[in-house]
Amino acid sequence: MTTSAAIISSYQISNSQQEIVEVMIKSATANQSILWQSHAGHRTVYPVTALNMDTAQKNITLGFAPNSALLAPNSPVYVKLAFRETVFKGQLVKVMPGQVLVHMPEEIHWRDFRETKRLHFRRGERYVMTRPYFAHLRADQLATLKVSLRDISERGLGIYISHQNVDFFKVGKFIELTSLGEAGLMKPLLGHVMWVKRTDTKSEREEGLDWRVGVKMLDAIPTAALDAFNNGGQKSRKATEALMDSDLLSPEFQAMLQVEVDRTLKKMKQRPALAKYLQQLEVLRGQDAYIAEHIQVLTVVCTFVARTMNWVSEASMEKFVYAAYMHDAPLFGHPRLAHLRDRPDLESHKAQLTEEEINLFFRSPDEAAKAALADNSAPPDVAAMLSMQKELPDGSGFPRGLNQAKISPMAALFIIAHSLTDAIMEDSNWRMEEWLIKAKGRYRGGNFNKILAALNDVKITLKRR
């Protein structure tokens, strides 16, 4: 179950059209609503600036900032309305710049007002310690159970339990919360089991997470303990950290790569032709984590692919670091465009883009190449790599529609590395074998065949722990 679906499942449900219309009307004037989409374990959130309802057509129009991150037209959206924390899931009917049209929902999910926020966690990410509560038994006579945490607030607890423990968590029973993760509490806190539901997916049950349980805390969890638990907990690792912690690159190669990255960046920052782009990138680090992370992963993947081809030298390393940092440079001023991969991806988001943005996207390879050409100290051939970064071996790429015979070996390597980087960024559970199957169908001929054959031979070494 996705995080968004898990959130919704904890709410009360209403399918009363009268209640739904009432919620919409009350939320329209509050200006505190949001909509979001989930992508590969993270959510992109859009504050709603306007909400208009057409009861005759049974549609809702939601407005947001026109330069926001692009919505995926074929993926569902989740909307949280200001009134009573109401949430509903909807399919996009029409997407326009700064505006979307969704159908009026047939049901909404809501819950009572909360004075404290609820924290949500991925399955298996965090845990708490509990024990059954029996007034006639001493604490040392009761078994303590370590249970997987789904969500938590000062007044509520959502947990996963195994089938063997379901008898301790039947509706109406009482439990004691004894610790948050490794941190014990000053005293056990009493909770009341409010609902129990069988988990929806086979994968959850295979992990021993057979049931989901909702607990109302009769003793509030202290704010300080909750904050310490949240701030001190495990954080999801970035894609770069996971790659570096795998057997992708030896410690010696990682050290060499870091030296080369630092050395190349130091030189690039001293060049007037590149200064504005690198300054934009520094600003973006605090605004769009994707772009900086994408560059880092691409740098690692380029060096890995080059190593499989025995193309690693000081000169080639500098070339790949330079290309990784500059390939999206013309889009740094329009960061949402940097998330688009290719022509079909742009077409699916076209309704959300201005004519200027569309033209910039198609010009960006040439603009990146121009920046390299204006840099007298740029590595040889890097401008050609940048201009060919969106080409494809069958000639369907852009800006020139080159086929595999006209794409240089270094550009072919960069194109394949970029494809693998996209796979790593999009799915934390990606697999080299699955990506290779797709890549072999898309990247055919000449140097592309050679690079994929080399990756196929070493795929066993590319793992994520």
C-alpha positions as a Markdown table, in Angstrom:
| # | Residue | x | y | z |
|---|---|---|---|---|
| 1 | Met | 0.0 | 0.0 | 0.0 |
| 2 | Thr | 1.3 | 3.5 | -0.9 |
| 3 | Thr | 1.8 | 6.1 | 1.8 |
| 4 | Ser | -1.1 | 8.1 | 0.4 |
| 5 | Ala | -3.4 | 5.1 | 0.5 |
| 6 | Ala | -2.3 | 4.3 | 4.0 |
| 7 | Ile | -3.1 | 7.8 | 5.1 |
| 8 | Ile | -6.6 | 7.7 | 3.6 |
| 9 | Ser | -7.4 | 4.3 | 5.2 |
| 10 | Ser | -7.2 | 5.7 | 8.7 |
| 11 | Tyr | -10.0 | 8.2 | 8.0 |
| 12 | Gln | -13.8 | 7.9 | 8.3 |
| 13 | Ile | -15.7 | 7.6 | 5.1 |
| 14 | Ser | -18.7 | 9.5 | 3.8 |
| 15 | Asn | -20.5 | 9.0 | 0.5 |
| 16 | Ser | -23.2 | 11.6 | 1.2 |
| 17 | Gln | -23.3 | 14.0 | -1.7 |
| 18 | Gln | -24.7 | 16.7 | 0.6 |
| 19 | Glu | -21.8 | 16.3 | 3.0 |
| 20 | Ile | -19.3 | 16.3 | 0.1 |
| 21 | Val | -20.7 | 19.5 | -1.3 |
| 22 | Glu | -20.7 | 21.1 | 2.2 |
| 23 | Val | -17.0 | 20.2 | 2.7 |
| 24 | Met | -16.1 | 21.7 | -0.7 |
| 25 | Ile | -18.0 | 25.0 | 0.0 |
| 26 | Lys | -16.4 | 25.4 | 3.5 |
| 27 | Ser | -12.9 | 24.5 | 2.1 |
| 28 | Ala | -13.2 | 26.9 | -0.9 |
| 29 | Thr | -12.9 | 29.9 | 1.4 |
| 30 | Ala | -10.2 | 28.7 | 3.7 |
| 31 | Asn | -7.2 | 28.7 | 1.3 |
| 32 | Gln | -5.5 | 25.9 | 3.2 |
| 33 | Ser | -6.1 | 23.0 | 0.9 |
| 34 | Ile | -3.3 | 21.0 | -0.9 |
| 35 | Leu | -3.1 | 18.4 | -3.6 |
| 36 | Trp | -0.3 | 15.9 | -4.1 |
| 37 | Gln | 1.0 | 13.0 | -6.2 |
| 38 | Ser | 3.2 | 10.1 | -5.1 |
| 39 | His | 6.3 | 9.2 | -7.1 |
| 40 | Ala | 8.7 | 6.4 | -6.1 |
| 41 | Gly | 8.4 | 6.8 | -2.4 |
| 42 | His | 8.1 | 10.5 | -2.2 |
| 43 | Arg | 5.3 | 13.1 | -2.6 |
| 44 | Thr | 5.1 | 16.3 | -4.6 |
| 45 | Val | 2.8 | 18.7 | -2.8 |
| 46 | Tyr | 1.0 | 21.7 | -4.5 |
| 47 | Pro | -0.7 | 24.3 | -2.2 |
| 48 | Val | -4.1 | 25.0 | -3.7 |
| 49 | Thr | -4.7 | 28.7 | -4.4 |
| 50 | Ala | -8.3 | 28.4 | -5.6 |
| 51 | Leu | -11.1 | 25.8 | -5.5 |
| 52 | Asn | -14.2 | 26.1 | -7.7 |
| 53 | Met | -17.0 | 23.6 | -7.9 |
| 54 | Asp | -19.3 | 22.9 | -10.8 |
| 55 | Thr | -22.2 | 20.8 | -9.3 |
| 56 | Ala | -24.0 | 20.6 | -12.6 |
| 57 | Gln | -21.0 | 19.0 | -14.4 |
| 58 | Lys | -19.8 | 17.4 | -11.1 |
| 59 | Asn | -16.3 | 18.8 | -11.5 |
| 60 | Ile | -13.8 | 20.6 | -9.3 |
| 61 | Thr | -11.2 | 23.0 | -10.5 |
| 62 | Leu | -8.1 | 23.4 | -8.4 |
| 63 | Gly | -5.7 | 26.2 | -8.9 |
| 64 | Phe | -2.0 | 26.3 | -7.9 |
| 65 | Ala | 1.2 | 28.2 | -8.8 |
| 66 | Pro | 1.7 | 27.9 | -12.6 |
| 67 | Asn | 5.5 | 27.2 | -12.3 |
| 68 | Ser | 5.0 | 24.3 | -9.9 |
| 69 | Ala | 6.5 | 20.9 | -10.5 |
| 70 | Leu | 4.7 | 19.0 | -13.4 |
| 71 | Leu | 1.9 | 16.6 | -12.6 |
| 72 | Ala | 1.9 | 13.1 | -14.1 |
| 73 | Pro | -1.4 | 13.2 | -16.2 |
| 74 | Asn | -2.0 | 9.5 | -15.9 |
| 75 | Ser | -1.4 | 9.1 | -12.2 |
| 76 | Pro | -4.1 | 9.8 | -9.5 |
| 77 | Val | -4.0 | 12.9 | -7.4 |
| 78 | Tyr | -4.8 | 13.2 | -3.7 |
| 79 | Val | -6.5 | 16.3 | -2.4 |
| 80 | Lys | -6.6 | 17.4 | 1.2 |
| 81 | Leu | -9.2 | 20.0 | 1.9 |
| 82 | Ala | -9.1 | 22.6 | 4.7 |
| 83 | Phe | -12.3 | 21.5 | 6.4 |
| 84 | Arg | -12.0 | 18.6 | 8.8 |
| 85 | Glu | -8.8 | 17.3 | 7.2 |
| 86 | Thr | -10.9 | 15.9 | 4.4 |
| 87 | Val | -9.0 | 13.8 | 1.8 |
| 88 | Phe | -10.1 | 12.3 | -1.5 |
| 89 | Lys | -8.5 | 10.5 | -4.4 |
| 90 | Gly | -9.2 | 11.6 | -7.9 |
| 91 | Gln | -8.2 | 11.1 | -11.5 |
| 92 | Leu | -7.2 | 14.1 | -13.5 |
| 93 | Val | -9.7 | 15.1 | -16.2 |
| 94 | Lys | -7.8 | 18.0 | -17.6 |
| 95 | Val | -4.4 | 19.5 | -16.8 |
| 96 | Met | -3.7 | 23.1 | -17.6 |
| 97 | Pro | -1.0 | 25.6 | -16.6 |
| 98 | Gly | -1.6 | 26.3 | -12.9 |
| 99 | Gln | -4.9 | 24.5 | -12.9 |
| 100 | Val | -6.4 | 21.0 | -12.9 |
| 101 | Leu | -9.9 | 19.6 | -13.3 |
| 102 | Val | -11.0 | 16.6 | -11.4 |
| 103 | His | -14.3 | 14.8 | -11.0 |
| 104 | Met | -16.4 | 15.5 | -7.9 |
| 105 | Pro | -15.5 | 12.5 | -5.6 |
| 106 | Glu | -18.2 | 9.9 | -4.9 |
| 107 | Glu | -16.7 | 9.5 | -1.4 |
| 108 | Ile | -14.5 | 11.5 | 0.9 |
| 109 | His | -12.4 | 10.5 | 3.9 |
| 110 | Trp | -12.3 | 12.7 | 6.9 |
| 111 | Arg | -11.4 | 12.7 | 10.6 |
| 112 | Asp | -12.0 | 14.9 | 13.6 |
| 113 | Phe | -9.9 | 18.0 | 14.1 |
| 114 | Arg | -6.4 | 17.3 | 15.4 |
| 115 | Glu | -4.4 | 19.7 | 17.6 |
| 116 | Thr | -1.2 | 17.8 | 16.9 |
| 117 | Lys | 0.3 | 16.5 | 13.6 |
| 118 | Arg | 0.4 | 12.8 | 12.7 |
| 119 | Leu | 3.8 | 11.4 | 11.5 |
| 120 | His | 3.7 | 8.7 | 8.8 |
| 121 | Phe | 6.4 | 6.1 | 8.1 |
| 122 | Arg | 7.2 | 3.5 | 5.4 |
| 123 | Arg | 6.4 | -0.1 | 6.2 |
| 124 | Gly | 9.2 | -1.5 | 8.4 |
| 125 | Glu | 10.9 | 1.9 | 8.8 |
| 126 | Arg | 10.2 | 2.5 | 12.5 |
| 127 | Tyr | 8.9 | 0.5 | 15.5 |
| 128 | Val | 7.5 | 0.9 | 19.0 |
| 129 | Met | 7.4 | -1.4 | 22.0 |
| 130 | Thr | 4.0 | -2.3 | 23.4 |
| 131 | Arg | 2.5 | -4.9 | 25.8 |
| 132 | Pro | -1.1 | -6.0 | 26.6 |
| 133 | Tyr | -2.7 | -4.3 | 29.5 |
| 134 | Phe | -4.4 | -6.4 | 32.3 |
| 135 | Ala | -5.2 | -4.5 | 35.5 |
| 136 | His | -4.7 | -7.7 | 37.6 |
| 137 | Leu | -1.3 | -8.5 | 36.2 |
| 138 | Arg | 2.1 | -6.9 | 37.0 |
| 139 | Ala | 4.1 | -5.5 | 34.1 |
| 140 | Asp | 6.8 | -8.2 | 34.6 |
| 141 | Gln | 4.2 | -10.9 | 34.0 |
| 142 | Leu | 3.4 | -9.5 | 30.5 |
| 143 | Ala | 5.4 | -10.0 | 27.3 |
| 144 | Thr | 6.6 | -6.9 | 25.5 |
| 145 | Leu | 6.0 | -6.8 | 21.8 |
| 146 | Lys | 8.0 | -5.0 | 19.2 |
| 147 | Val | 5.6 | -3.8 | 16.5 |
| 148 | Ser | 6.1 | -2.0 | 13.2 |
| 149 | Leu | 4.9 | 1.6 | 13.2 |
| 150 | Arg | 2.6 | 3.0 | 10.5 |
| 151 | Asp | 1.8 | 6.4 | 11.9 |
| 152 | Ile | 1.8 | 8.2 | 15.2 |
| 153 | Ser | 0.5 | 11.4 | 16.9 |
| 154 | Glu | 0.2 | 12.5 | 20.5 |
| 155 | Arg | -3.2 | 10.9 | 20.6 |
| 156 | Gly | -3.1 | 8.1 | 18.2 |
| 157 | Leu | -1.0 | 5.1 | 17.0 |
| 158 | Gly | -1.2 | 3.1 | 13.8 |
| 159 | Ile | 0.8 | -0.2 | 13.9 |
| 160 | Tyr | 1.3 | -3.5 | 12.0 |
| 161 | Ile | 1.1 | -6.7 | 13.9 |
| 162 | Ser | 1.7 | -10.4 | 13.0 |
| 163 | His | -1.1 | -12.9 | 13.0 |
| 164 | Gln | 0.2 | -14.6 | 16.1 |
| 165 | Asn | -0.3 | -11.4 | 18.1 |
| 166 | Val | -3.8 | -10.5 | 16.9 |
| 167 | Asp | -5.5 | -11.8 | 20.0 |
| 168 | Phe | -3.7 | -9.1 | 22.1 |
| 169 | Phe | -5.0 | -6.3 | 19.8 |
| 170 | Lys | -8.7 | -7.1 | 19.4 |
| 171 | Val | -11.0 | -4.1 | 19.2 |
| 172 | Gly | -11.9 | -2.9 | 22.7 |
| 173 | Lys | -8.7 | -4.2 | 24.4 |
| 174 | Phe | -6.1 | -2.0 | 26.1 |
| 175 | Ile | -2.4 | -1.9 | 25.5 |
| 176 | Glu | 0.5 | 0.0 | 27.0 |
| 177 | Leu | 3.1 | 1.8 | 25.0 |
| 178 | Thr | 6.5 | 1.3 | 26.7 |
| 179 | Ser | 9.0 | 2.9 | 24.3 |
| 180 | Leu | 9.4 | 4.7 | 21.0 |
| 181 | Gly | 12.1 | 2.8 | 19.1 |
| 182 | Glu | 15.0 | 2.4 | 21.4 |
| 183 | Ala | 14.0 | 5.3 | 23.6 |
| 184 | Gly | 12.0 | 4.3 | 26.7 |
| 185 | Leu | 9.2 | 6.5 | 28.1 |
| 186 | Met | 9.1 | 7.9 | 31.6 |
| 187 | Lys | 6.1 | 5.7 | 32.3 |
| 188 | Pro | 4.0 | 3.3 | 30.2 |
| 189 | Leu | 1.2 | 5.0 | 28.3 |
| 190 | Leu | -2.3 | 3.5 | 28.1 |
| 191 | Gly | -4.0 | 3.0 | 24.7 |
| 192 | His | -7.3 | 1.6 | 23.5 |
| 193 | Val | -7.6 | -0.5 | 20.4 |
| 194 | Met | -10.2 | 1.1 | 18.1 |
| 195 | Trp | -10.0 | -0.9 | 14.9 |
| 196 | Val | -8.2 | -3.9 | 13.4 |
| 197 | Lys | -8.0 | -4.6 | 9.7 |
| 198 | Arg | -6.3 | -7.3 | 7.6 |
| 199 | Thr | -3.5 | -5.9 | 5.4 |
| 200 | Asp | -4.2 | -5.6 | 1.7 |
| 201 | Thr | -1.1 | -6.9 | 0.0 |
| 202 | Lys | 0.6 | -10.3 | -0.1 |
| 203 | Ser | 4.0 | -8.7 | 0.4 |
| 204 | Glu | 3.0 | -7.2 | 3.7 |
| 205 | Arg | 1.7 | -10.6 | 4.9 |
| 206 | Glu | 4.8 | -12.3 | 3.7 |
| 207 | Glu | 6.8 | -10.0 | 6.0 |
| 208 | Gly | 4.7 | -11.0 | 9.0 |
| 209 | Leu | 2.7 | -7.7 | 8.9 |
| 210 | Asp | -0.7 | -9.4 | 8.7 |
| 211 | Trp | -2.9 | -6.9 | 10.5 |
| 212 | Arg | -3.2 | -3.1 | 10.8 |
| 213 | Val | -4.3 | -1.7 | 14.1 |
| 214 | Gly | -5.6 | 1.7 | 15.2 |
| 215 | Val | -4.9 | 2.7 | 18.8 |
| 216 | Lys | -6.4 | 5.7 | 20.6 |
| 217 | Met | -3.9 | 6.9 | 23.2 |
| 218 | Leu | -5.7 | 7.5 | 26.5 |
| 219 | Asp | -2.5 | 8.8 | 27.9 |
| 220 | Ala | -1.1 | 11.4 | 25.4 |
| 221 | Ile | 2.4 | 10.8 | 24.1 |
| 222 | Pro | 4.6 | 13.7 | 25.4 |
| 223 | Thr | 5.4 | 16.2 | 22.7 |
| 224 | Ala | 9.1 | 16.2 | 23.6 |
| 225 | Ala | 9.3 | 12.4 | 23.4 |
| 226 | Leu | 7.5 | 12.5 | 20.0 |
| 227 | Asp | 9.8 | 15.2 | 18.6 |
| 228 | Ala | 12.9 | 13.3 | 19.8 |
| 229 | Phe | 11.6 | 10.1 | 18.2 |
| 230 | Asn | 10.9 | 11.8 | 14.9 |
| 231 | Asn | 14.2 | 13.8 | 14.7 |
| 232 | Gly | 16.4 | 11.0 | 15.9 |
| 233 | Gly | 14.9 | 8.3 | 13.7 |
| 234 | Gln | 16.2 | 6.7 | 10.6 |
| 235 | Lys | 16.1 | 8.8 | 7.4 |
| 236 | Ser | 15.5 | 7.4 | 4.0 |
| 237 | Arg | 18.8 | 7.3 | 2.2 |
| 238 | Lys | 19.5 | 9.3 | -0.9 |
| 239 | Ala | 20.1 | 7.3 | -4.1 |
| 240 | Thr | 23.8 | 8.4 | -4.1 |
| 241 | Glu | 24.3 | 7.2 | -0.6 |
| 242 | Ala | 22.8 | 3.8 | -1.5 |
| 243 | Leu | 25.0 | 3.5 | -4.6 |
| 244 | Met | 28.1 | 4.3 | -2.7 |
| 245 | Asp | 27.2 | 1.8 | 0.0 |
| 246 | Ser | 26.8 | -1.0 | -2.6 |
| 247 | Asp | 29.5 | -2.9 | -4.4 |
| 248 | Leu | 29.1 | -0.6 | -7.4 |
| 249 | Leu | 32.5 | 1.1 | -6.8 |
| 250 | Ser | 35.4 | 0.0 | -4.7 |
| 251 | Pro | 36.5 | 2.3 | -1.9 |
| 252 | Glu | 39.6 | 3.2 | -3.8 |
| 253 | Phe | 37.5 | 4.2 | -6.9 |
| 254 | Gln | 35.1 | 6.2 | -4.8 |
| 255 | Ala | 38.0 | 8.1 | -3.3 |
| 256 | Met | 39.4 | 8.8 | -6.7 |
| 257 | Leu | 35.9 | 9.9 | -8.0 |
| 258 | Gln | 35.5 | 12.3 | -5.1 |
| 259 | Val | 38.9 | 13.9 | -5.8 |
| 260 | Glu | 38.0 | 14.3 | -9.5 |
| 261 | Val | 34.6 | 15.8 | -8.7 |
| 262 | Asp | 36.1 | 18.3 | -6.3 |
| 263 | Arg | 39.0 | 19.1 | -8.7 |
| 264 | Thr | 36.7 | 19.6 | -11.8 |
| 265 | Leu | 34.1 | 21.7 | -9.9 |
| 266 | Lys | 36.8 | 23.9 | -8.5 |
| 267 | Lys | 38.0 | 24.6 | -12.1 |
| 268 | Met | 34.5 | 25.1 | -13.4 |
| 269 | Lys | 33.6 | 27.7 | -10.7 |
| 270 | Gln | 36.5 | 29.8 | -11.9 |
| 271 | Arg | 35.2 | 30.1 | -15.5 |
| 272 | Pro | 32.9 | 33.1 | -16.3 |
| 273 | Ala | 31.0 | 31.1 | -19.0 |
| 274 | Leu | 29.8 | 28.6 | -16.3 |
| 275 | Ala | 29.5 | 30.9 | -13.2 |
| 276 | Lys | 25.8 | 31.7 | -13.6 |
| 277 | Tyr | 24.8 | 28.1 | -14.0 |
| 278 | Leu | 26.7 | 26.9 | -11.0 |
| 279 | Gln | 25.3 | 29.8 | -8.9 |
| 280 | Gln | 21.8 | 28.7 | -10.0 |
| 281 | Leu | 22.5 | 25.2 | -9.0 |
| 282 | Glu | 23.6 | 26.3 | -5.5 |
| 283 | Val | 20.3 | 28.1 | -5.1 |
| 284 | Leu | 18.4 | 25.1 | -6.3 |
| 285 | Arg | 20.0 | 22.8 | -3.8 |
| 286 | Gly | 17.7 | 24.2 | -1.1 |
| 287 | Gln | 14.6 | 24.3 | -3.4 |
| 288 | Asp | 14.6 | 21.2 | -5.6 |
| 289 | Ala | 16.5 | 18.3 | -4.1 |
| 290 | Tyr | 15.9 | 16.2 | -7.2 |
| 291 | Ile | 18.3 | 18.1 | -9.5 |
| 292 | Ala | 21.3 | 18.0 | -7.3 |
| 293 | Glu | 20.7 | 14.4 | -6.5 |
| 294 | His | 20.2 | 13.6 | -10.1 |
| 295 | Ile | 23.6 | 15.1 | -11.0 |
| 296 | Gln | 25.4 | 13.2 | -8.3 |
| 297 | Val | 23.9 | 9.9 | -9.3 |
| 298 | Leu | 24.6 | 10.5 | -13.0 |
| 299 | Thr | 28.3 | 11.3 | -12.1 |
| 300 | Val | 28.6 | 7.9 | -10.3 |
| 301 | Val | 26.8 | 6.0 | -13.0 |
| 302 | Cys | 28.9 | 7.6 | -15.8 |
| 303 | Thr | 32.1 | 6.5 | -14.1 |
| 304 | Phe | 30.7 | 3.0 | -13.5 |
| 305 | Val | 29.7 | 2.6 | -17.2 |
| 306 | Ala | 33.1 | 4.0 | -18.3 |
| 307 | Arg | 34.9 | 1.6 | -16.1 |
| 308 | Thr | 33.0 | -1.4 | -17.7 |
| 309 | Met | 34.3 | -0.1 | -21.1 |
| 310 | Asn | 37.8 | 0.5 | -19.8 |
| 311 | Trp | 37.4 | 4.1 | -20.7 |
| 312 | Val | 38.6 | 5.5 | -17.3 |
| 313 | Ser | 41.3 | 8.1 | -17.4 |
| 314 | Glu | 41.8 | 11.5 | -15.8 |
| 315 | Ala | 40.7 | 13.1 | -19.0 |
| 316 | Ser | 37.5 | 11.0 | -19.4 |
| 317 | Met | 36.7 | 11.4 | -15.7 |
| 318 | Glu | 36.8 | 15.2 | -16.0 |
| 319 | Lys | 34.6 | 15.0 | -19.1 |
| 320 | Phe | 31.9 | 13.0 | -17.4 |
| 321 | Val | 31.8 | 15.1 | -14.3 |
| 322 | Tyr | 31.6 | 18.3 | -16.5 |
| 323 | Ala | 28.8 | 16.8 | -18.6 |
| 324 | Ala | 26.8 | 15.6 | -15.6 |
| 325 | Tyr | 26.9 | 19.0 | -14.0 |
| 326 | Met | 26.2 | 20.9 | -17.2 |
| 327 | His | 23.7 | 18.7 | -19.1 |
| 328 | Asp | 20.6 | 20.3 | -17.6 |
| 329 | Ala | 22.2 | 23.7 | -16.9 |
| 330 | Pro | 19.9 | 25.6 | -19.3 |
| 331 | Leu | 16.9 | 24.3 | -17.3 |
| 332 | Phe | 18.2 | 25.4 | -13.9 |
| 333 | Gly | 16.0 | 28.5 | -14.2 |
| 334 | His | 13.0 | 26.3 | -15.0 |
| 335 | Pro | 13.6 | 23.3 | -12.6 |
| 336 | Arg | 10.4 | 21.5 | -13.4 |
| 337 | Leu | 11.6 | 20.9 | -16.9 |
| 338 | Ala | 14.6 | 19.1 | -15.7 |
| 339 | His | 12.3 | 16.3 | -14.5 |
| 340 | Leu | 11.2 | 15.6 | -18.1 |
| 341 | Arg | 13.1 | 12.7 | -19.7 |
| 342 | Asp | 12.3 | 12.8 | -23.4 |
| 343 | Arg | 9.8 | 13.8 | -26.1 |
| 344 | Pro | 7.0 | 11.4 | -25.0 |
| 345 | Asp | 7.4 | 12.6 | -21.4 |
| 346 | Leu | 7.1 | 16.2 | -22.6 |
| 347 | Glu | 4.0 | 15.4 | -24.7 |
| 348 | Ser | 2.3 | 13.9 | -21.7 |
| 349 | His | 2.8 | 17.1 | -19.7 |
| 350 | Lys | 2.4 | 19.5 | -22.6 |
| 351 | Ala | -0.9 | 20.9 | -21.3 |
| 352 | Gln | 0.8 | 22.2 | -18.2 |
| 353 | Leu | 3.6 | 24.0 | -20.1 |
| 354 | Thr | 3.9 | 27.3 | -21.8 |
| 355 | Glu | 5.2 | 27.6 | -25.4 |
| 356 | Glu | 8.4 | 29.2 | -24.1 |
| 357 | Glu | 9.0 | 26.2 | -21.8 |
| 358 | Ile | 8.4 | 23.7 | -24.6 |
| 359 | Asn | 10.8 | 25.5 | -26.9 |
| 360 | Leu | 13.4 | 25.8 | -24.1 |
| 361 | Phe | 13.2 | 22.0 | -23.4 |
| 362 | Phe | 13.9 | 21.2 | -27.1 |
| 363 | Arg | 16.7 | 23.8 | -27.3 |
| 364 | Ser | 18.4 | 22.8 | -24.0 |
| 365 | Pro | 20.9 | 20.3 | -25.4 |
| 366 | Asp | 22.2 | 22.9 | -27.8 |
| 367 | Glu | 22.2 | 25.6 | -25.1 |
| 368 | Ala | 24.2 | 23.3 | -22.8 |
| 369 | Ala | 26.7 | 22.7 | -25.7 |
| 370 | Lys | 26.9 | 26.5 | -26.3 |
| 371 | Ala | 27.9 | 27.0 | -22.7 |
| 372 | Ala | 30.7 | 24.5 | -23.0 |
| 373 | Leu | 31.9 | 26.0 | -26.3 |
| 374 | Ala | 32.0 | 29.4 | -24.6 |
| 375 | Asp | 34.3 | 27.8 | -21.9 |
| 376 | Asn | 37.8 | 27.8 | -23.5 |
| 377 | Ser | 39.0 | 25.3 | -20.9 |
| 378 | Ala | 36.1 | 22.8 | -21.4 |
| 379 | Pro | 37.3 | 19.1 | -22.0 |
| 380 | Pro | 37.5 | 18.1 | -25.6 |
| 381 | Asp | 34.3 | 16.7 | -27.2 |
| 382 | Val | 32.2 | 17.5 | -24.2 |
| 383 | Ala | 30.2 | 20.1 | -26.2 |
| 384 | Ala | 29.3 | 17.3 | -28.7 |
| 385 | Met | 28.3 | 15.0 | -25.8 |
| 386 | Leu | 26.0 | 17.7 | -24.5 |
| 387 | Ser | 24.4 | 18.4 | -27.8 |
| 388 | Met | 23.7 | 14.7 | -28.4 |
| 389 | Gln | 22.4 | 13.9 | -24.9 |
| 390 | Lys | 18.7 | 13.6 | -26.0 |
| 391 | Glu | 19.4 | 11.7 | -29.3 |
| 392 | Leu | 18.3 | 8.1 | -29.7 |
| 393 | Pro | 19.8 | 5.4 | -31.8 |
| 394 | Asp | 16.6 | 5.0 | -34.0 |
| 395 | Gly | 16.7 | 8.7 | -34.8 |
| 396 | Ser | 13.6 | 9.6 | -32.7 |
| 397 | Gly | 15.5 | 11.9 | -30.3 |
| 398 | Phe | 16.3 | 15.6 | -30.6 |
| 399 | Pro | 17.4 | 18.2 | -31.4 |
| 400 | Arg | 18.7 | 16.8 | -34.7 |
| 401 | Gly | 17.2 | 13.3 | -34.9 |
| 402 | Leu | 20.6 | 11.6 | -35.2 |
| 403 | Asn | 20.7 | 7.8 | -35.5 |
| 404 | Gln | 23.2 | 5.4 | -33.9 |
| 405 | Ala | 25.7 | 5.8 | -36.7 |
| 406 | Lys | 26.1 | 9.5 | -36.1 |
| 407 | Ile | 26.1 | 9.5 | -32.3 |
| 408 | Ser | 29.6 | 9.5 | -30.9 |
| 409 | Pro | 30.8 | 6.7 | -28.5 |
| 410 | Met | 31.1 | 9.1 | -25.5 |
| 411 | Ala | 27.6 | 10.5 | -26.2 |
| 412 | Ala | 26.2 | 7.0 | -26.5 |
| 413 | Leu | 27.7 | 6.2 | -23.1 |
| 414 | Phe | 26.3 | 9.4 | -21.6 |
| 415 | Ile | 22.8 | 8.6 | -23.0 |
| 416 | Ile | 22.8 | 5.1 | -21.6 |
| 417 | Ala | 24.1 | 6.3 | -18.2 |
| 418 | His | 21.4 | 8.9 | -18.1 |
| 419 | Ser | 18.7 | 6.2 | -18.7 |
| 420 | Leu | 20.1 | 4.1 | -15.9 |
| 421 | Thr | 20.2 | 7.1 | -13.6 |
| 422 | Asp | 16.5 | 7.8 | -14.3 |
| 423 | Ala | 15.7 | 4.2 | -13.4 |
| 424 | Ile | 17.6 | 4.5 | -10.1 |
| 425 | Met | 16.0 | 7.9 | -9.2 |
| 426 | Glu | 12.5 | 6.7 | -10.0 |
| 427 | Asp | 12.5 | 3.4 | -8.1 |
| 428 | Ser | 14.3 | 2.6 | -4.9 |
| 429 | Asn | 13.8 | -1.1 | -5.6 |
| 430 | Trp | 15.2 | -0.9 | -9.2 |
| 431 | Arg | 17.0 | -4.0 | -10.6 |
| 432 | Met | 19.8 | -4.0 | -13.1 |
| 433 | Glu | 18.4 | -7.0 | -14.9 |
| 434 | Glu | 15.0 | -5.3 | -15.4 |
| 435 | Trp | 16.5 | -2.1 | -16.7 |
| 436 | Leu | 18.8 | -4.0 | -19.1 |
| 437 | Ile | 15.8 | -5.8 | -20.7 |
| 438 | Lys | 14.2 | -2.4 | -21.5 |
| 439 | Ala | 17.4 | -0.8 | -22.5 |
| 440 | Lys | 18.2 | -3.5 | -25.0 |
| 441 | Gly | 14.9 | -2.8 | -26.7 |
| 442 | Arg | 15.5 | 0.9 | -26.9 |
| 443 | Tyr | 19.3 | 1.4 | -27.4 |
| 444 | Arg | 20.3 | -0.7 | -30.4 |
| 445 | Gly | 23.2 | -0.5 | -32.9 |
| 446 | Gly | 26.9 | 0.3 | -32.9 |
| 447 | Asn | 28.3 | 1.7 | -29.7 |
| 448 | Phe | 25.0 | 1.2 | -27.8 |
| 449 | Asn | 25.3 | -2.6 | -28.3 |
| 450 | Lys | 28.8 | -2.6 | -27.1 |
| 451 | Ile | 28.0 | -0.6 | -23.9 |
| 452 | Leu | 25.0 | -2.7 | -23.0 |
| 453 | Ala | 26.9 | -5.9 | -23.6 |
| 454 | Ala | 29.6 | -4.7 | -21.2 |
| 455 | Leu | 27.0 | -3.8 | -18.6 |
| 456 | Asn | 25.4 | -7.2 | -19.1 |
| 457 | Asp | 28.7 | -8.9 | -18.3 |
| 458 | Val | 29.1 | -7.1 | -15.0 |
| 459 | Lys | 25.5 | -6.7 | -13.9 |
| 460 | Ile | 26.1 | -9.1 | -11.0 |
| 461 | Thr | 28.2 | -6.4 | -9.3 |
| 462 | Leu | 25.6 | -3.7 | -9.5 |
| 463 | Lys | 23.5 | -4.2 | -6.3 |
| 464 | Arg | 21.7 | -2.0 | -3.8 |
| 465 | Arg | 21.8 | -3.0 | -0.1 |
